[in-house]
Amino acid sequence: MSDIVGKLYVSDKELTVRWSCSRATIWRWSKEGLIPKPYKIGGSTRWKLSEILDYESKLKHHDEEWPRDE
């Protein structure tokens, strides 16, 4: 897992490492509304780390599975 200490936003590349999936999967899940929506910051797209952590916590709390990479 990448070092997230002090970060406010994460990239799609960082999410692929965190969730062991491809960038295409991250974007598909985003389009399908399965993960939090990203933000445009300058010319980059990033996900708010607090929203990602909250999302992961809710999945664990409700014993839900990660979206599947089909």
C-alpha positions in Angstrom: 0.0 0.0 0.0 1.3 3.4 -0.8 2.2 5.9 1.9 -1.0 7.9 2.6 0.2 9.9 5.7 -0.4 13.6 5.1 -2.3 13.1 1.8 -5.6 14.7 1.1 -6.1 13.2 -2.4 -5.1 10.0 -4.2 -4.7 9.3 -7.9 -6.1 6.4 -9.9 -2.6 4.8 -9.9 -2.6 4.9 -6.1 -6.0 3.3 -6.0 -4.9 0.5 -8.3 -2.1 -0.3 -5.9 -4.4 0.0 -2.8 -7.2 -2.2 -4.3 -5.1 -4.5 -6.6 -6.9 -3.7 -9.8 -6.3 -2.0 -13.1 -6.8 1.7 -13.9 -9.5 0.8 -16.3 -11.3 -0.9 -13.4 -11.1 2.2 -11.2 -12.6 4.3 -14.0 -15.3 1.8 -14.8 -16.3 1.6 -11.1 -16.3 5.4 -10.9 -18.5 5.7 -14.0 -20.9 3.1 -12.5 -21.1 4.9 -9.2 -19.5 2.0 -7.3 -16.8 4.1 -5.7 -16.7 7.8 -4.6 -16.7 10.4 -7.3 -13.3 11.9 -8.2 -12.5 15.6 -8.3 -10.8 17.7 -11.0 -7.8 19.5 -9.6 -6.0 21.6 -12.2 -5.4 19.2 -15.0 -5.6 16.1 -12.8 -8.3 13.9 -11.5 -8.0 12.8 -7.8 -10.1 11.1 -5.2 -10.5 12.6 -1.8 -8.7 10.3 0.6 -11.2 10.8 3.4 -14.0 9.6 1.1 -12.0 6.6 0.1 -11.3 5.6 3.7 -14.9 6.1 4.6 -16.0 4.0 1.6 -13.6 1.2 2.7 -14.8 1.4 6.3 -18.5 1.1 5.2 -17.7 -2.0 3.1 -16.0 -3.6 6.1 -18.7 -2.5 8.5 -21.5 -3.9 6.4 -19.6 -7.1 5.3 -20.0 -6.0 1.7 -17.6 -7.2 -1.0 -15.5 -5.0 -3.2 -16.9 -4.4 -6.7 -15.8 -7.2 -8.9 -13.4 -6.8 -11.8 -15.2 -8.5 -14.6 
